[in-house]
Amino acid sequence: MLGDIRAALPEERREEFDKVVYDTPRDQFVRRVVLDRALPPEAREEAEEAMERVRQGDYTGAAASPRRRSAPRPCATAV
């Protein structure tokens, strides 16, 4: 899988890919190595901008805002 991603990259981006593969902590690996490299540059920029907004507490356009979540509904019980 990683070899396929690397092979699909333009030659000038492969050295950067190798460095990220070896330097990325395990808990960030999928996001930084696989997802970031699979997206075209303009899509990565959009994703980073959206992540930065979320980090700053702006959940505009997010699927489920932590501030807007309602309490769980009680389950219906059989009588």
ROTIVEX-158395 format. One record per atom (N, C-alpha, C): atom name; chain; residue in three letters; residue number from 1; x, z, y. Coordinates in Angstrom, 2 decimals. Each point is the difference from the previous one (the first is absolute). Last residue first. Layout:
# residues N
<site = CA; unit = A; code = ALA; pos = NUM; u = X; w = Z; v = Y>
...
***
This chain:
# residues 79
<site = N; unit = A; code = VAL; pos = 79; u = -42.97; w = 27.56; v = -3.52>
<site = CA; unit = A; code = VAL; pos = 79; u = -0.86; w = 1.18; v = -0.15>
<site = C; unit = A; code = VAL; pos = 79; u = -0.53; w = 0.07; v = -1.39>
<site = N; unit = A; code = ALA; pos = 78; u = 4.62; w = -2.15; v = 2.61>
<site = CA; unit = A; code = ALA; pos = 78; u = -1.15; w = -0.27; v = -0.87>
<site = C; unit = A; code = ALA; pos = 78; u = -0.78; w = 1.29; v = -0.17>
<site = N; unit = A; code = THR; pos = 77; u = 2.99; w = -1.19; v = 4.40>
<site = CA; unit = A; code = THR; pos = 77; u = 0.05; w = 0.66; v = -1.31>
<site = C; unit = A; code = THR; pos = 77; u = -1.26; w = -0.33; v = -0.77>
<site = N; unit = A; code = ALA; pos = 76; u = 3.24; w = -2.25; v = 4.15>
<site = CA; unit = A; code = ALA; pos = 76; u = -1.35; w = 0.28; v = -0.46>
<site = C; unit = A; code = ALA; pos = 76; u = 0.11; w = 0.63; v = -1.38>
<site = N; unit = A; code = CYS; pos = 75; u = 3.91; w = 0.50; v = 3.69>
<site = CA; unit = A; code = CYS; pos = 75; u = -0.47; w = -0.83; v = -1.12>
<site = C; unit = A; code = CYS; pos = 75; u = -1.42; w = 0.39; v = -0.35>
<site = N; unit = A; code = PRO; pos = 74; u = 2.16; w = 0.47; v = 5.02>
<site = CA; unit = A; code = PRO; pos = 74; u = -0.15; w = 0.72; v = -1.28>
<site = C; unit = A; code = PRO; pos = 74; u = -0.53; w = -0.96; v = -1.06>
<site = N; unit = A; code = ARG; pos = 73; u = 3.08; w = -1.72; v = 4.06>
<site = CA; unit = A; code = ARG; pos = 73; u = -1.40; w = 0.27; v = -0.31>
<site = C; unit = A; code = ARG; pos = 73; u = -0.09; w = 0.75; v = -1.32>
<site = N; unit = A; code = PRO; pos = 72; u = 4.21; w = 0.16; v = 3.59>
<site = CA; unit = A; code = PRO; pos = 72; u = -0.50; w = -0.63; v = -1.22>
<site = C; unit = A; code = PRO; pos = 72; u = -1.46; w = 0.38; v = -0.23>
<site = N; unit = A; code = ALA; pos = 71; u = 1.82; w = -0.23; v = 4.99>
<site = CA; unit = A; code = ALA; pos = 71; u = 0.14; w = 0.89; v = -1.15>
<site = C; unit = A; code = ALA; pos = 71; u = -0.55; w = -0.70; v = -1.23>
<site = N; unit = A; code = SER; pos = 70; u = 1.83; w = -3.21; v = 3.74>
<site = CA; unit = A; code = SER; pos = 70; u = -1.02; w = 1.03; v = -0.09>
<site = C; unit = A; code = SER; pos = 70; u = 0.26; w = 0.86; v = -1.23>
<site = N; unit = A; code = ARG; pos = 69; u = 3.34; w = -3.03; v = 3.37>
<site = CA; unit = A; code = ARG; pos = 69; u = -0.49; w = 0.25; v = -1.36>
<site = C; unit = A; code = ARG; pos = 69; u = -1.04; w = 1.11; v = 0.03>
<site = N; unit = A; code = ARG; pos = 68; u = 2.68; w = -1.79; v = 3.75>
<site = CA; unit = A; code = ARG; pos = 68; u = -1.40; w = -0.36; v = -0.14>
<site = C; unit = A; code = ARG; pos = 68; u = -0.55; w = 0.27; v = -1.40>
<site = N; unit = A; code = ARG; pos = 67; u = 4.61; w = 0.73; v = 1.42>
<site = CA; unit = A; code = ARG; pos = 67; u = -0.83; w = 0.73; v = 0.95>
<site = C; unit = A; code = ARG; pos = 67; u = -1.49; w = -0.25; v = -0.21>
<site = N; unit = A; code = PRO; pos = 66; u = 3.41; w = -2.30; v = -2.50>
<site = CA; unit = A; code = PRO; pos = 66; u = -0.09; w = 1.39; v = -0.41>
<site = C; unit = A; code = PRO; pos = 66; u = -0.89; w = 0.82; v = 0.93>
<site = N; unit = A; code = SER; pos = 65; u = -0.71; w = -5.29; v = -0.92>
<site = CA; unit = A; code = SER; pos = 65; u = 0.70; w = 0.89; v = 0.92>
<site = C; unit = A; code = SER; pos = 65; u = -0.12; w = 1.43; v = -0.47>
<site = N; unit = A; code = ALA; pos = 64; u = -0.30; w = -4.92; v = -2.43>
<site = CA; unit = A; code = ALA; pos = 64; u = -0.59; w = 1.34; v = -0.02>
<site = C; unit = A; code = ALA; pos = 64; u = 0.84; w = 0.92; v = 0.88>
<site = N; unit = A; code = ALA; pos = 63; u = 0.82; w = -4.73; v = 0.02>
<site = CA; unit = A; code = ALA; pos = 63; u = -1.16; w = 0.04; v = -0.88>
<site = C; unit = A; code = ALA; pos = 63; u = -0.69; w = 1.36; v = 0.01>
<site = N; unit = A; code = ALA; pos = 62; u = 2.66; w = -1.93; v = 4.30>
<site = CA; unit = A; code = ALA; pos = 62; u = 0.33; w = 0.54; v = -1.32>
<site = C; unit = A; code = ALA; pos = 62; u = -1.27; w = 0.11; v = -0.83>
<site = N; unit = A; code = GLY; pos = 61; u = 0.24; w = -1.39; v = 4.69>
<site = CA; unit = A; code = GLY; pos = 61; u = 0.09; w = -1.05; v = -1.01>
<site = C; unit = A; code = GLY; pos = 61; u = 0.35; w = 0.49; v = -1.39>
<site = N; unit = A; code = THR; pos = 60; u = 1.25; w = 3.24; v = 3.73>
<site = CA; unit = A; code = THR; pos = 60; u = -0.82; w = -1.16; v = 0.32>
<site = C; unit = A; code = THR; pos = 60; u = 0.21; w = -1.08; v = -1.06>
<site = N; unit = A; code = TYR; pos = 59; u = 1.97; w = 4.60; v = 0.61>
<site = CA; unit = A; code = TYR; pos = 59; u = -0.51; w = -0.55; v = -1.25>
<site = C; unit = A; code = TYR; pos = 59; u = -0.93; w = -1.19; v = 0.22>
<site = N; unit = A; code = ASP; pos = 58; u = 4.08; w = 3.13; v = 2.41>
<site = CA; unit = A; code = ASP; pos = 58; u = -0.99; w = -1.01; v = 0.35>
<site = C; unit = A; code = ASP; pos = 58; u = -0.44; w = -0.69; v = -1.29>
<site = N; unit = A; code = GLY; pos = 57; u = 3.55; w = 3.40; v = 0.41>
<site = CA; unit = A; code = GLY; pos = 57; u = -1.35; w = 0.54; v = -0.04>
<site = C; unit = A; code = GLY; pos = 57; u = -1.09; w = -0.98; v = 0.38>
<site = N; unit = A; code = GLN; pos = 56; u = 4.91; w = -0.57; v = -0.62>
<site = CA; unit = A; code = GLN; pos = 56; u = -0.29; w = 0.61; v = 1.29>
<site = C; unit = A; code = GLN; pos = 56; u = -1.43; w = 0.52; v = 0.08>
<site = N; unit = A; code = ARG; pos = 55; u = 1.54; w = -2.29; v = -3.86>
<site = CA; unit = A; code = ARG; pos = 55; u = 0.91; w = 1.14; v = 0.18>
<site = C; unit = A; code = ARG; pos = 55; u = -0.28; w = 0.75; v = 1.29>
<site = N; unit = A; code = VAL; pos = 54; u = -2.31; w = -4.03; v = -0.77>
<site = CA; unit = A; code = VAL; pos = 54; u = -0.51; w = 1.07; v = -0.86>
<site = C; unit = A; code = VAL; pos = 54; u = 0.88; w = 1.24; v = 0.13>
<site = N; unit = A; code = ARG; pos = 53; u = 1.42; w = -3.85; v = 2.25>
<site = CA; unit = A; code = ARG; pos = 53; u = -1.24; w = 0.51; v = 0.61>
<site = C; unit = A; code = ARG; pos = 53; u = -0.56; w = 1.17; v = -0.81>
<site = N; unit = A; code = GLU; pos = 52; u = 3.67; w = -2.27; v = -1.80>
<site = CA; unit = A; code = GLU; pos = 52; u = 0.41; w = 0.81; v = 1.16>
<site = C; unit = A; code = GLU; pos = 52; u = -1.23; w = 0.57; v = 0.71>
<site = N; unit = A; code = MET; pos = 51; u = -0.69; w = -3.02; v = -3.54>
<site = CA; unit = A; code = MET; pos = 51; u = 0.50; w = 1.29; v = -0.49>
<site = C; unit = A; code = MET; pos = 51; u = 0.41; w = 0.91; v = 1.14>
<site = N; unit = A; code = ALA; pos = 50; u = -1.30; w = -4.40; v = 1.07>
<site = CA; unit = A; code = ALA; pos = 50; u = -1.15; w = 0.77; v = -0.47>
<site = C; unit = A; code = ALA; pos = 50; u = 0.44; w = 1.37; v = -0.51>
<site = N; unit = A; code = GLU; pos = 49; u = 3.35; w = -3.01; v = 1.23>
<site = CA; unit = A; code = GLU; pos = 49; u = -0.74; w = 0.42; v = 1.19>
<site = C; unit = A; code = GLU; pos = 49; u = -1.20; w = 0.85; v = -0.40>
<site = N; unit = A; code = GLU; pos = 48; u = 2.48; w = -1.95; v = -3.46>
<site = CA; unit = A; code = GLU; pos = 48; u = 0.76; w = 1.08; v = 0.65>
<site = C; unit = A; code = GLU; pos = 48; u = -0.71; w = 0.51; v = 1.24>
<site = N; unit = A; code = ALA; pos = 47; u = -1.84; w = -3.73; v = -2.20>
<site = CA; unit = A; code = ALA; pos = 47; u = -0.14; w = 1.19; v = -0.84>
<site = C; unit = A; code = ALA; pos = 47; u = 0.74; w = 1.18; v = 0.63>
<site = N; unit = A; code = GLU; pos = 46; u = 0.43; w = -4.21; v = 2.05>
<site = CA; unit = A; code = GLU; pos = 46; u = -1.36; w = 0.50; v = 0.16>
<site = C; unit = A; code = GLU; pos = 46; u = -0.19; w = 1.30; v = -0.78>
<site = N; unit = A; code = GLU; pos = 45; u = 4.07; w = -2.24; v = -0.56>
<site = CA; unit = A; code = GLU; pos = 45; u = -0.09; w = 0.54; v = 1.37>
<site = C; unit = A; code = GLU; pos = 45; u = -1.38; w = 0.60; v = 0.23>
<site = N; unit = A; code = ARG; pos = 44; u = 0.71; w = -2.28; v = -4.03>
<site = CA; unit = A; code = ARG; pos = 44; u = 0.71; w = 1.30; v = 0.00>
<site = C; unit = A; code = ARG; pos = 44; u = -0.09; w = 0.64; v = 1.37>
<site = N; unit = A; code = ALA; pos = 43; u = -1.68; w = -4.33; v = -0.47>
<site = CA; unit = A; code = ALA; pos = 43; u = -0.90; w = 0.96; v = -0.63>
<site = C; unit = A; code = ALA; pos = 43; u = 0.65; w = 1.38; v = -0.06>
<site = N; unit = A; code = GLU; pos = 42; u = 2.58; w = -3.60; v = 1.59>
<site = CA; unit = A; code = GLU; pos = 42; u = -1.07; w = 0.31; v = 0.97>
<site = C; unit = A; code = GLU; pos = 42; u = -1.00; w = 1.00; v = -0.58>
<site = N; unit = A; code = PRO; pos = 41; u = 3.64; w = -1.56; v = -2.81>
<site = CA; unit = A; code = PRO; pos = 41; u = 0.42; w = 0.84; v = 1.13>
<site = C; unit = A; code = PRO; pos = 41; u = -1.12; w = 0.36; v = 0.97>
<site = N; unit = A; code = PRO; pos = 40; u = -1.39; w = -0.97; v = -5.08>
<site = CA; unit = A; code = PRO; pos = 40; u = 0.75; w = -0.78; v = 0.98>
<site = C; unit = A; code = PRO; pos = 40; u = 0.30; w = 0.87; v = 1.22>
<site = N; unit = A; code = LEU; pos = 39; u = -0.52; w = 2.28; v = -4.86>
<site = CA; unit = A; code = LEU; pos = 39; u = -0.76; w = -0.47; v = 1.15>
<site = C; unit = A; code = LEU; pos = 39; u = 0.85; w = -0.90; v = 0.89>
<site = N; unit = A; code = ALA; pos = 38; u = 1.77; w = 2.19; v = -3.83>
<site = CA; unit = A; code = ALA; pos = 38; u = -0.97; w = -0.97; v = -0.47>
<site = C; unit = A; code = ALA; pos = 38; u = -0.81; w = -0.58; v = 1.15>
<site = N; unit = A; code = ARG; pos = 37; u = 3.21; w = 3.51; v = 0.52>
<site = CA; unit = A; code = ARG; pos = 37; u = 0.67; w = -1.28; v = -0.21>
<site = C; unit = A; code = ARG; pos = 37; u = -0.96; w = -1.08; v = -0.46>
<site = N; unit = A; code = ASP; pos = 36; u = -1.52; w = 4.48; v = 0.76>
<site = CA; unit = A; code = ASP; pos = 36; u = 0.56; w = -0.53; v = 1.24>
<site = C; unit = A; code = ASP; pos = 36; u = 0.64; w = -1.37; v = -0.20>
<site = N; unit = A; code = LEU; pos = 35; u = -1.73; w = 2.31; v = -3.83>
<site = CA; unit = A; code = LEU; pos = 35; u = -1.04; w = -0.45; v = 0.93>
<site = C; unit = A; code = LEU; pos = 35; u = 0.58; w = -0.61; v = 1.26>
<site = N; unit = A; code = VAL; pos = 34; u = 3.13; w = 1.68; v = -3.28>
<site = CA; unit = A; code = VAL; pos = 34; u = -0.91; w = -1.00; v = -0.55>
<site = C; unit = A; code = VAL; pos = 34; u = -0.97; w = -0.51; v = 1.06>
<site = N; unit = A; code = VAL; pos = 33; u = 3.24; w = 3.32; v = 1.26>
<site = CA; unit = A; code = VAL; pos = 33; u = 0.67; w = -1.10; v = -0.71>
<site = C; unit = A; code = VAL; pos = 33; u = -0.98; w = -1.09; v = -0.42>
<site = N; unit = A; code = ARG; pos = 32; u = -1.45; w = 3.98; v = 2.37>
<site = CA; unit = A; code = ARG; pos = 32; u = 1.09; w = -0.62; v = 0.76>
<site = C; unit = A; code = ARG; pos = 32; u = 0.61; w = -1.20; v = -0.69>
<site = N; unit = A; code = ARG; pos = 31; u = -3.65; w = 2.52; v = -2.07>
<site = CA; unit = A; code = ARG; pos = 31; u = -0.37; w = -0.48; v = 1.32>
<site = C; unit = A; code = ARG; pos = 31; u = 1.12; w = -0.78; v = 0.66>
<site = N; unit = A; code = VAL; pos = 30; u = 0.84; w = 2.02; v = -4.19>
<site = CA; unit = A; code = VAL; pos = 30; u = -1.00; w = -1.06; v = -0.13>
<site = C; unit = A; code = VAL; pos = 30; u = -0.33; w = -0.57; v = 1.36>
<site = N; unit = A; code = PHE; pos = 29; u = 3.08; w = 3.72; v = -0.12>
<site = CA; unit = A; code = PHE; pos = 29; u = 0.48; w = -1.26; v = -0.57>
<site = C; unit = A; code = PHE; pos = 29; u = -1.05; w = -1.11; v = -0.01>
<site = N; unit = A; code = GLN; pos = 28; u = 0.21; w = 4.87; v = 1.42>
<site = CA; unit = A; code = GLN; pos = 28; u = -0.34; w = -1.05; v = 0.96>
<site = C; unit = A; code = GLN; pos = 28; u = 0.26; w = -1.40; v = -0.56>
<site = N; unit = A; code = ASP; pos = 27; u = 0.99; w = 4.11; v = -2.39>
<site = CA; unit = A; code = ASP; pos = 27; u = -1.39; w = 0.17; v = 0.44>
<site = C; unit = A; code = ASP; pos = 27; u = -0.45; w = -1.06; v = 1.00>
<site = N; unit = A; code = ARG; pos = 26; u = 4.59; w = 0.11; v = -1.68>
<site = CA; unit = A; code = ARG; pos = 26; u = -0.97; w = -0.35; v = -1.04>
<site = C; unit = A; code = ARG; pos = 26; u = -1.45; w = 0.09; v = 0.50>
<site = N; unit = A; code = PRO; pos = 25; u = 3.97; w = -1.08; v = 3.48>
<site = CA; unit = A; code = PRO; pos = 25; u = -0.37; w = 1.13; v = -0.86>
<site = C; unit = A; code = PRO; pos = 25; u = -1.15; w = -0.39; v = -0.93>
<site = N; unit = A; code = THR; pos = 24; u = 3.59; w = -3.60; v = 1.95>
<site = CA; unit = A; code = THR; pos = 24; u = -1.33; w = 0.57; v = 0.23>
<site = C; unit = A; code = THR; pos = 24; u = -0.26; w = 1.17; v = -0.95>
<site = N; unit = A; code = ASP; pos = 23; u = 3.98; w = -3.06; v = 0.17>
<site = CA; unit = A; code = ASP; pos = 23; u = 0.02; w = 1.13; v = 0.94>
<site = C; unit = A; code = ASP; pos = 23; u = -1.34; w = 0.71; v = 0.17>
<site = N; unit = A; code = TYR; pos = 22; u = 0.95; w = -4.02; v = -2.83>
<site = CA; unit = A; code = TYR; pos = 22; u = 0.92; w = 1.05; v = -0.40>
<site = C; unit = A; code = TYR; pos = 22; u = -0.08; w = 1.25; v = 0.88>
<site = N; unit = A; code = VAL; pos = 21; u = -2.75; w = -3.84; v = 0.93>
<site = CA; unit = A; code = VAL; pos = 21; u = -0.24; w = 0.39; v = -1.39>
<site = C; unit = A; code = VAL; pos = 21; u = 0.88; w = 1.18; v = -0.38>
<site = N; unit = A; code = VAL; pos = 20; u = 0.69; w = -2.03; v = 4.21>
<site = CA; unit = A; code = VAL; pos = 20; u = -1.21; w = 0.83; v = -0.02>
<site = C; unit = A; code = VAL; pos = 20; u = -0.29; w = 0.49; v = -1.43>
<site = N; unit = A; code = LYS; pos = 19; u = 3.56; w = -3.02; v = 0.56>
<site = CA; unit = A; code = LYS; pos = 19; u = 0.32; w = 1.29; v = 0.63>
<site = C; unit = A; code = LYS; pos = 19; u = -1.21; w = 0.93; v = -0.05>
<site = N; unit = A; code = ASP; pos = 18; u = -0.59; w = -4.43; v = -1.53>
<site = CA; unit = A; code = ASP; pos = 18; u = 0.87; w = 0.76; v = -0.90>
<site = C; unit = A; code = ASP; pos = 18; u = 0.30; w = 1.39; v = 0.57>
<site = N; unit = A; code = PHE; pos = 17; u = -2.37; w = -2.99; v = 2.76>
<site = CA; unit = A; code = PHE; pos = 17; u = -0.83; w = 0.44; v = -1.12>
<site = C; unit = A; code = PHE; pos = 17; u = 0.84; w = 0.86; v = -0.95>
<site = N; unit = A; code = GLU; pos = 16; u = 2.25; w = -2.16; v = 3.48>
<site = CA; unit = A; code = GLU; pos = 16; u = -0.80; w = 1.12; v = 0.52>
<site = C; unit = A; code = GLU; pos = 16; u = -0.86; w = 0.59; v = -1.12>
<site = N; unit = A; code = GLU; pos = 15; u = 2.33; w = -3.87; v = -1.03>
<site = CA; unit = A; code = GLU; pos = 15; u = 0.95; w = 1.11; v = 0.16>
<site = C; unit = A; code = GLU; pos = 15; u = -0.73; w = 1.24; v = 0.51>
<site = N; unit = A; code = ARG; pos = 14; u = -2.46; w = -4.04; v = -0.34>
<site = CA; unit = A; code = ARG; pos = 14; u = 0.30; w = 0.61; v = -1.30>
<site = C; unit = A; code = ARG; pos = 14; u = 0.97; w = 1.16; v = 0.10>
<site = N; unit = A; code = ARG; pos = 13; u = -1.74; w = -3.20; v = 3.50>
<site = CA; unit = A; code = ARG; pos = 13; u = -0.64; w = 1.32; v = -0.12>
<site = C; unit = A; code = ARG; pos = 13; u = 0.38; w = 0.74; v = -1.28>
<site = N; unit = A; code = GLU; pos = 12; u = 1.48; w = -4.54; v = 1.20>
<site = CA; unit = A; code = GLU; pos = 12; u = 0.48; w = 0.92; v = 1.04>
<site = C; unit = A; code = GLU; pos = 12; u = -0.63; w = 1.39; v = -0.06>
<site = N; unit = A; code = GLU; pos = 11; u = -1.36; w = -3.61; v = -3.01>
<site = CA; unit = A; code = GLU; pos = 11; u = 1.37; w = 0.47; v = -0.26>
<site = C; unit = A; code = GLU; pos = 11; u = 0.46; w = 1.04; v = 1.01>
<site = N; unit = A; code = PRO; pos = 10; u = -5.21; w = -0.40; v = -0.86>
<site = CA; unit = A; code = PRO; pos = 10; u = 1.00; w = -0.91; v = 0.52>
<site = C; unit = A; code = PRO; pos = 10; u = 1.40; w = 0.61; v = -0.20>
<site = N; unit = A; code = LEU; pos = 9; u = -3.76; w = 1.50; v = -3.46>
<site = CA; unit = A; code = LEU; pos = 9; u = 0.42; w = 0.20; v = 1.39>
<site = C; unit = A; code = LEU; pos = 9; u = 0.94; w = -1.10; v = 0.46>
<site = N; unit = A; code = ALA; pos = 8; u = -1.71; w = 0.50; v = -4.51>
<site = CA; unit = A; code = ALA; pos = 8; u = -0.94; w = -0.66; v = 0.89>
<site = C; unit = A; code = ALA; pos = 8; u = 0.39; w = 0.15; v = 1.47>
<site = N; unit = A; code = ALA; pos = 7; u = 2.46; w = 2.15; v = -3.51>
<site = CA; unit = A; code = ALA; pos = 7; u = 0.17; w = -1.45; v = -0.11>
<site = C; unit = A; code = ALA; pos = 7; u = -0.92; w = -0.76; v = 0.95>
<site = N; unit = A; code = ARG; pos = 6; u = -0.37; w = 4.72; v = -0.35>
<site = CA; unit = A; code = ARG; pos = 6; u = 1.26; w = -0.38; v = 0.64>
<site = C; unit = A; code = ARG; pos = 6; u = 0.19; w = -1.51; v = -0.01>
<site = N; unit = A; code = ILE; pos = 5; u = -3.71; w = 1.76; v = -2.29>
<site = CA; unit = A; code = ILE; pos = 5; u = -0.17; w = 0.18; v = 1.44>
<site = C; unit = A; code = ILE; pos = 5; u = 1.25; w = -0.46; v = 0.73>
<site = N; unit = A; code = ASP; pos = 4; u = 0.20; w = 0.00; v = -4.66>
<site = CA; unit = A; code = ASP; pos = 4; u = -0.92; w = -1.05; v = 0.48>
<site = C; unit = A; code = ASP; pos = 4; u = -0.20; w = 0.08; v = 1.51>
<site = N; unit = A; code = GLY; pos = 3; u = 2.50; w = 3.37; v = -2.16>
<site = CA; unit = A; code = GLY; pos = 3; u = 0.74; w = -1.25; v = 0.02>
<site = C; unit = A; code = GLY; pos = 3; u = -0.84; w = -1.16; v = 0.51>
<site = N; unit = A; code = LEU; pos = 2; u = -2.02; w = 4.17; v = -0.69>
<site = CA; unit = A; code = LEU; pos = 2; u = 0.86; w = 0.02; v = 1.19>
<site = C; unit = A; code = LEU; pos = 2; u = 0.81; w = -1.27; v = 0.11>
<site = N; unit = A; code = MET; pos = 1; u = -2.69; w = 0.35; v = -3.84>
<site = CA; unit = A; code = MET; pos = 1; u = -0.82; w = 0.00; v = 1.19>
<site = C; unit = A; code = MET; pos = 1; u = 0.87; w = 0.00; v = 1.26>
***
